[in-house]
Amino acid sequence: MAASSWDAMNFILYSDVNDTSISQSLGRPEYSYYFVLKAYRPVLESLGRVHVVSSAADVDPLYRQLLAAGEESLFLSFSPPQKTPIDLECPTLCVVAWEFDSIPDEQWDNDPRQDWTQMLARQGRVITLSSHTARAIRRAMGEDFPVLVLPTPLWENFAAIRQQQVSAAINPGTSLAIKGCIFDTRTLGLCADALIPAPLTPEQEAALAAEIEAARPPPLTLKRRFVIARHYLRLWARNPGHEQAEPVPRVKFLQNWYWEGIRDLVPDTLHGRLEQRLPAVCGALPVPVVEPLPLDLPDTTSVVETTVEGVVYVSVFNPKDGRKNWHQLITAFCWAFRETGDATLVLKITQNDLAAYYSELMTLLAQLTPFACRVVVMHGYLDDAQYAGLYRAASFYVNASRCEGLCLPLMEFMSSGKPVIAPDHTAMEDYIDDSVAFVVKSSEELTIWPQDRRLIYRTVRYRPDWGSLKNAYESSYRMAKTQQQDYQQLCAAAVERMHDYCAFAPVQKRLADFFGLVPKAVDAAPVTDNASC
């Protein structure tokens, strides 16, 4: 593409999640694309005009309108290749977040869109968020395939937080608020013994036996069999099902009579033959689905607060995302600080449905008891001011993921001047090393492409080492308590690393060079949304 003035190019942007749906979309597989779009927008505005559409169906009408005015357009789809439209007139380019060492290069379910190599070949180039993803794409598409590695430019967004405070290793006490609910292990009263049902007393055993006996159906005497037959014969004759919203086939009454009235008299060999010849009558009755008892969950519509102090570790994740390895993140913390009362782990959950993870999380915490350290779980949506409070409260940010496409929360806390505990694999290899982090060791393991319903092992992710994670907790705590100068150096190194990696100017230059455009001199516009609310 030839170099051109900034107003000669139009960028049409689309993400499946938008401004109006983001607060209800936490936990969806592609919700992070929304934050990538928001972060890219100021850079794109420095190269041309930006139009954000609410539907992919709006792309071509806008493209034709701009084309009629003599203006070029490019559609940037912030969606995986298999979800990007393939029949548009407007030139299309994917922005791909990917965390595995290979991309899908075969189709399944008779859907050619599942083969990313076909989708990317149509577009002719791609933008991705990490060097790790770029290598995976080039392995499939060839070393000459145009791939732009473009981290989200977010360093400037944290200038105010960096200026307002000097990062403190030990938090003297910070109030955290959220519209939702907060679970605190100091007040939950969790106990591992509560997971084991107490033995029944003799009186309880007798009452239970009586209850079971009372629930038994009466014996199938000849008279009882006659009553059952008469009952279903009447239903068959009257067939009241025609009065219902979903009519009951008359043969169902014969099936009920067979199973309740005479099945026990039919030898298994004869029953097998009858089941083959008369499946509607002699086939097994469906097993009723027993719905679990509803959980007694707290209200999530009010703003609640808590105060954290000491050495505060923060992590942001969706418990239903299998990549996040959050069980190890919690267990390593609780084992490292079983006897350490001033170590606190704050977990900000990015999942709308509390019931989806509540029992699993509480069971895990109960299994780990007793421990002196504190775990605080925040469920709900944080506004900008509340999220800023979480940045300030942290002594360290913790990531224990098996793989990452970028990890915006990790970058955000580093940009706010917080050192981190994290592996250095996948996307994190671009900005994590031992000069800015306590690096968690990891090793490769086979896995599946997450959208592949065949569940075939086609790619690789990483297995963080639990012992290394526990050691990182202990080493970071020791630094916070006894090596204040080293802690401040680590904070400064994190800020400098993020400046070099994701400040506006270097990201703008990469994008301008890729498209052959001349940037317009503008200041970076702040992006107020946080990637992990």
C-alpha positions in Angstrom: 0.0 0.0 0.0 1.5 3.3 -1.0 2.1 6.0 1.7 -0.8 8.4 2.0 -2.0 11.3 4.1 -3.7 10.4 7.4 -7.3 11.2 6.2 -7.0 9.0 3.0 -7.6 5.8 4.9 -10.7 4.6 6.8 -10.5 1.9 9.4 -13.8 0.0 10.0 -13.6 -1.8 13.3 -15.8 -4.6 14.7 -15.9 -6.7 17.8 -18.6 -9.1 18.8 -18.6 -7.4 22.2 -19.2 -3.7 22.3 -19.7 -0.8 24.7 -23.3 -1.7 25.6 -22.7 -5.4 26.1 -19.3 -5.6 27.8 -20.6 -5.6 31.4 -22.8 -8.6 30.5 -20.1 -10.4 28.5 -17.5 -11.1 31.1 -16.3 -14.6 30.7 -17.2 -15.1 27.1 -14.4 -16.6 25.0 -13.8 -13.5 22.9 -14.6 -10.7 25.3 -11.0 -9.6 25.5 -11.1 -8.6 21.8 -13.2 -5.6 22.9 -10.4 -4.2 25.0 -7.9 -4.8 22.2 -10.1 -2.8 19.9 -10.4 0.0 22.4 -6.7 0.1 22.9 -5.9 0.1 19.2 -8.4 2.9 18.4 -6.2 5.9 19.3 -3.3 4.6 17.2 -5.6 3.9 14.2 -7.0 7.4 14.6 -3.5 8.8 14.2 -3.3 7.1 10.8 -6.8 7.6 9.4 -10.4 7.9 10.2 -12.0 5.2 12.5 -15.5 3.9 12.2 -16.7 1.3 14.8 -19.7 -0.7 13.6 -22.1 -2.6 15.8 -22.6 -5.4 13.3 -20.6 -7.0 10.5 -23.6 -6.4 8.3 -22.8 -2.7 8.5 -19.4 -3.0 7.0 -20.1 -3.2 3.3 -22.8 -0.4 3.2 -20.2 1.9 4.9 -17.4 0.7 2.6 -19.5 1.5 -0.5 -20.4 4.9 0.9 -16.8 5.8 1.5 -15.7 4.3 -1.9 -18.2 6.5 -3.7 -16.5 9.5 -2.0 -13.2 8.4 -3.3 -11.8 7.1 0.0 -10.1 3.8 0.8 -11.3 1.6 3.6 -10.0 -1.5 5.5 -12.1 -3.7 7.8 -10.3 -4.8 10.9 -12.1 -7.8 12.4 -11.4 -8.2 16.1 -12.5 -11.8 16.0 -10.9 -15.2 15.4 -10.5 -16.1 11.7 -13.3 -18.7 11.8 -15.7 -16.0 13.0 -14.7 -13.3 10.6 -17.0 -12.7 7.6 -15.6 -14.1 4.3 -18.0 -12.6 1.8 -17.5 -8.9 2.2 -16.6 -6.5 -0.5 -14.5 -4.4 1.9 -10.8 -5.5 2.2 -10.6 -7.5 5.5 -7.9 -8.1 8.0 -8.0 -10.1 11.2 -6.6 -9.1 14.5 -5.8 -12.4 16.1 -5.2 -13.2 19.7 -3.8 -16.8 19.9 -1.8 -18.7 22.6 -0.8 -22.0 21.0 2.2 -23.1 19.0 0.2 -24.0 15.9 -2.8 -22.6 14.2 -5.7 -24.7 12.9 -4.6 -25.9 9.4 -7.4 -28.4 8.7 -11.2 -28.2 8.7 -13.8 -30.2 10.6 -17.6 -30.3 10.8 -17.6 -29.7 7.0 -16.7 -26.0 7.8 -13.8 -24.7 5.7 -13.6 -21.6 8.0 -12.1 -23.7 10.7 -9.0 -23.9 8.6 -7.2 -20.7 9.5 -4.7 -21.1 6.7 -7.6 -20.7 4.2 -9.0 -17.7 6.0 -5.7 -15.9 6.3 -4.8 -16.7 2.7 -7.9 -14.8 1.6 -6.9 -11.7 3.6 -3.2 -11.8 2.6 -1.9 -10.5 5.9 -2.7 -10.5 9.6 -2.2 -8.5 12.8 -1.4 -10.5 15.9 -0.5 -9.6 19.5 2.7 -11.5 20.2 5.8 -12.9 18.6 4.7 -16.4 19.7 1.6 -16.1 17.7 3.5 -14.7 14.7 5.8 -17.7 14.7 2.8 -20.1 14.8 1.2 -18.3 11.8 4.4 -18.2 9.8 5.0 -21.9 10.4 1.7 -22.6 8.7 1.6 -19.8 6.1 5.3 -19.5 5.2 8.0 -17.1 6.5 7.2 -14.5 3.9 3.5 -14.1 5.0 3.0 -10.5 6.2 2.4 -10.6 10.0 2.4 -7.5 12.2 3.1 -8.1 15.9 1.3 -5.3 17.6 0.8 -5.2 21.4 -1.9 -3.0 22.7 -0.7 0.5 23.4 -1.7 1.0 27.1 1.4 2.4 28.8 0.1 6.0 28.7 -3.2 5.1 30.2 -1.5 4.5 33.6 0.4 7.8 33.8 -1.9 9.1 36.5 -1.5 6.0 38.7 2.3 6.1 38.3 2.4 9.8 39.3 0.0 9.6 42.2 2.1 7.2 44.3 5.4 5.4 44.8 4.8 1.7 44.7 4.8 0.4 48.2 5.9 -3.2 48.9 3.8 -3.3 52.1 0.3 -1.9 51.9 -0.6 0.0 55.1 -4.3 -0.5 54.3 -6.4 0.2 51.2 -10.2 0.1 50.8 -11.4 -1.9 47.8 -15.0 -1.5 46.5 -17.0 -3.3 43.9 -20.6 -3.5 42.7 -21.1 -7.2 43.4 -20.0 -9.3 46.3 -16.8 -10.0 48.2 -15.8 -13.4 49.8 -13.1 -13.2 52.5 -11.6 -16.3 54.0 -11.2 -14.4 57.3 -15.0 -14.3 57.7 -16.2 -17.3 55.7 -15.6 -19.8 58.5 -14.4 -22.5 56.0 -13.4 -25.8 57.4 -12.2 -29.0 55.6 -14.1 -31.1 58.1 -17.4 -29.6 56.9 -16.8 -31.3 53.5 -17.2 -34.7 55.1 -20.8 -35.5 56.2 -21.1 -36.2 59.9 -22.0 -39.8 60.8 -25.7 -40.4 61.5 -26.8 -41.1 65.0 -28.8 -44.3 65.6 -32.0 -42.2 65.8 -31.2 -40.6 62.4 -30.4 -43.9 60.8 -33.7 -45.3 62.0 -35.6 -42.3 60.7 -33.9 -42.5 57.3 -34.7 -46.2 57.1 -38.3 -45.5 57.9 -38.5 -42.8 55.3 -37.0 -45.1 52.6 -39.4 -47.9 53.5 -42.4 -45.5 53.4 -41.3 -44.4 49.9 -41.3 -47.9 48.5 -44.2 -48.7 46.1 -46.7 -51.3 47.3 -45.9 -54.9 46.3 -47.0 -56.0 42.8 -49.8 -58.3 43.8 -52.3 -59.5 41.2 -54.7 -56.9 42.4 -52.0 -54.1 42.1 -51.2 -55.2 38.6 -54.9 -55.0 37.7 -55.1 -51.4 39.2 -52.1 -50.3 37.1 -53.5 -51.9 33.9 -56.9 -50.2 34.5 -55.3 -46.8 35.2 -53.3 -46.8 31.9 -56.1 -48.3 29.9 -58.4 -45.4 31.0 -55.7 -42.9 30.1 -55.2 -44.6 26.7 -59.0 -44.5 26.0 -59.4 -40.9 27.1 -56.1 -39.8 25.7 -56.1 -36.5 27.5 -52.8 -35.5 25.9 -54.6 -33.7 23.1 -55.5 -31.0 25.6 -51.8 -30.3 26.5 -49.4 -28.0 24.9 -47.3 -31.0 23.9 -49.7 -34.0 23.2 -48.7 -37.3 24.8 -48.6 -40.2 22.2 -51.0 -42.9 23.3 -48.3 -45.5 23.0 -46.6 -43.9 26.0 -49.4 -45.2 28.2 -48.7 -48.7 27.0 -45.0 -48.2 27.8 -45.8 -47.1 31.3 -48.1 -50.1 31.8 -45.4 -52.5 30.5 -42.6 -51.2 32.8 -44.7 -50.7 35.9 -47.1 -53.6 35.6 -45.5 -56.6 34.0 -41.8 -56.0 33.1 -40.7 -58.0 36.2 -42.6 -61.0 34.9 -40.9 -61.0 31.4 -37.7 -63.0 31.1 -34.7 -60.9 30.0 -34.3 -62.9 26.7 -38.0 -62.3 25.8 -37.7 -58.7 26.9 -34.7 -58.2 24.5 -36.7 -59.5 21.6 -39.7 -57.3 22.5 -37.5 -54.3 22.9 -36.2 -54.8 19.3 -39.7 -55.3 17.8 -41.7 -52.9 19.9 -39.2 -50.2 21.0 -41.9 -47.6 21.7 -43.5 -49.9 24.2 -40.7 -52.0 25.6 -37.9 -49.5 25.3 -36.6 -48.2 28.6 -38.3 -45.2 30.2 -36.2 -42.0 30.2 -34.4 -41.3 33.4 -35.7 -38.1 35.0 -33.1 -35.3 35.3 -32.7 -34.3 38.9 -32.0 -30.6 39.1 -29.4 -29.6 41.8 -30.6 -27.6 44.7 -30.2 -23.9 44.2 -27.2 -22.3 45.9 -27.7 -19.7 48.6 -25.7 -16.9 46.8 -25.3 -13.4 48.1 -26.8 -10.3 46.5 -24.7 -8.8 43.8 -26.5 -5.5 43.1 -25.0 -3.4 45.8 -21.6 -1.8 46.2 -19.5 -3.6 48.9 -16.1 -2.8 50.4 -13.3 -4.4 52.2 -9.8 -3.3 53.3 -6.6 -5.1 52.5 -3.1 -4.6 54.0 0.3 -6.2 54.2 1.9 -7.9 51.1 -1.0 -7.9 48.7 -1.0 -10.2 45.6 -3.6 -9.6 42.9 -4.7 -11.9 40.1 -7.5 -11.4 37.5 -9.0 -14.3 35.7 -12.1 -16.2 34.6 -12.5 -19.5 36.6 -14.1 -21.1 33.6 -11.1 -20.5 31.4 -9.0 -23.6 31.6 -5.9 -21.8 30.6 -5.6 -19.8 33.8 -4.5 -22.6 36.1 -6.1 -20.9 39.0 -6.2 -23.9 41.3 -2.4 -23.9 41.4 -2.3 -20.2 41.8 -4.4 -20.5 45.0 -2.9 -23.7 46.4 0.7 -22.5 46.0 -0.2 -19.2 47.8 -1.9 -20.9 50.7 0.9 -23.4 51.2 3.6 -20.7 50.9 1.9 -18.6 53.5 0.1 -21.1 55.8 1.7 -19.4 58.8 2.0 -15.8 57.4 -0.9 -13.6 58.5 0.0 -10.4 56.5 0.0 -12.1 53.1 -3.2 -11.4 51.1 -4.3 -12.8 47.7 -7.0 -10.7 46.0 -8.8 -12.5 43.2 -10.8 -10.4 40.8 -13.2 -12.7 38.9 -14.1 -11.9 35.3 -17.1 -14.2 35.1 -20.7 -13.0 35.3 -22.2 -16.2 36.6 -21.3 -16.6 40.2 -23.0 -20.0 40.4 -20.7 -21.3 37.7 -17.7 -21.4 39.9 -18.8 -20.7 43.5 -18.9 -24.3 44.8 -15.6 -25.3 43.1 -13.8 -22.3 44.6 -15.2 -22.6 48.1 -14.5 -26.3 48.1 -10.9 -25.7 47.2 -10.4 -23.0 49.9 -12.1 -25.3 52.4 -9.7 -28.1 51.5 -6.7 -25.9 52.1 -7.8 -24.8 55.6 -6.4 -23.9 58.1 -4.1 -21.2 56.8 -3.1 -17.8 58.4 -2.9 -16.0 55.1 -6.0 -14.3 53.6 -7.8 -14.8 50.3 -10.3 -12.2 49.1 -12.5 -13.0 46.1 -14.2 -10.0 44.3 -17.1 -10.8 42.0 -18.7 -8.1 40.0 -17.9 -5.2 37.7 -15.4 -2.5 38.6 -15.7 1.0 37.3 -12.5 3.0 36.5 -12.0 4.5 40.0 -12.5 1.1 41.7 -10.1 -0.6 39.3 -7.5 2.2 40.0 -7.8 1.3 43.7 -7.0 -2.4 42.8 -3.9 -1.3 41.0 -2.7 0.8 43.9 -3.5 -1.9 46.5 -1.2 -4.5 44.8 2.3 -5.3 45.9 2.6 -7.9 43.2 0.5 -9.2 40.3 0.4 -13.0 39.8 -0.1 -15.0 36.6 0.1 -18.8 36.6 -1.4 -19.4 33.1 -0.8 -22.4 30.9 -0.8 -20.1 27.8 -1.6 -16.4 27.0 -2.5 -14.6 23.8 -1.3 -11.3 25.4 -2.5 -11.0 29.0 -3.7 -7.5 29.3 -4.1 -7.5 33.1 -0.5 -8.5 33.5 0.6 -5.6 31.2 -1.7 -3.2 33.0 -0.3 -3.9 36.5 3.2 -3.7 35.2 2.4 -0.4 33.5 1.1 0.9 36.8 4.5 0.1 38.4 3.8 -3.3 39.9 6.3 -6.2 39.7 4.9 -9.6 38.9 5.1 -13.3 39.3 4.6 -15.0 35.9 5.9 -17.6 33.5 7.8 -16.5 30.4 6.1 -18.6 27.9 3.7 -17.9 24.9 2.9 -14.1 24.6 4.6 -13.4 27.9 8.0 -14.1 26.4 7.9 -10.7 24.8 8.0 -8.8 28.1 8.6 -11.2 31.0 12.1 -12.0 32.3 13.9 -12.1 35.6 14.7 -8.4 35.4 11.0 -7.4 35.8 9.4 -10.6 37.4 9.8 -13.6 39.5 9.7 -16.1 36.7 7.7 -19.3 37.1 9.3 -22.3 35.4 7.2 -24.3 33.0 7.3 -27.2 30.5 5.5 -28.1 27.3 2.4 -30.3 27.3 0.1 -31.4 24.5 -3.4 -29.9 24.2 -6.2 -29.2 21.8 -7.3 -26.2 19.8 -10.0 -24.9 22.1 -12.6 -24.6 19.3 -11.9 -28.1 17.9 -14.9 -30.2 19.0 -13.0 -33.4 17.9 -10.8 -33.0 21.0 -7.7 -34.1 19.0 -4.3 -33.2 20.3 -2.8 -30.9 17.7 -0.9 -28.2 19.6 1.2 -27.3 22.7 0.6 -25.3 25.8 2.7 -25.1 29.0 2.5 -26.6 32.4 3.7 -24.2 35.2 5.8 -25.8 37.9 3.9 -25.7 41.2 7.1 -25.7 43.3 8.5 -22.8 41.3 5.3 -20.8 41.8 5.4 -21.4 45.5 9.1 -20.4 45.6 8.2 -17.2 43.7 5.6 -16.3 46.3 8.1 -16.9 49.1 10.9 -14.9 47.3 8.7 -12.0 46.5 7.4 -11.8 50.0 11.0 -11.8 51.4 11.8 -9.0 49.0 8.8 -7.0 50.1 9.6 -7.3 53.7 13.4 -7.0 53.8 14.7 -5.7 50.4 12.9 -2.4 49.8 15.5 -1.1 47.4 15.4 -4.2 45.3 11.6 -4.0 45.2 11.7 -0.4 44.0 14.2 -1.3 41.3 11.8 -4.1 40.1 8.9 -1.6 40.0 11.0 0.8 37.9 12.1 -2.0 35.6 8.5 -3.1 35.0 7.5 0.5 34.0 10.5 0.8 31.7 9.8 -2.5 30.1 6.2 -1.6 29.4 7.2 1.8 28.0 9.5 0.1 25.5 6.9 -2.6 24.7 3.5 -0.9 24.6 3.9 2.8 24.6 2.0 4.7 21.9 4.9 5.9 19.7 6.5 2.5 19.0 3.1 0.8 18.4 2.1 3.7 16.1 5.4 3.3 14.1 4.9 -0.4 13.7 1.4 0.1 12.4 2.3 2.9 10.1 5.1 0.9 8.5 2.9 -2.1 8.0 0.2 -0.1 6.2 2.6 2.3 4.5 0.8 5.3 6.0 2.0 8.7 7.3 1.0 9.2 10.9 -0.8 12.3 12.0 0.9 14.0 15.0 -1.5 13.4 17.9 -1.3 12.7 21.5 -2.3 9.2 22.7 -5.9 9.3 23.7 -6.5 7.5 27.0 -8.5 4.3 27.1 -10.5 4.2 30.2 -11.8 0.7 30.0 -9.8 -2.0 31.8 -9.2 -5.3 30.2 -10.2 -7.4 33.1 -13.2 -5.7 34.8 
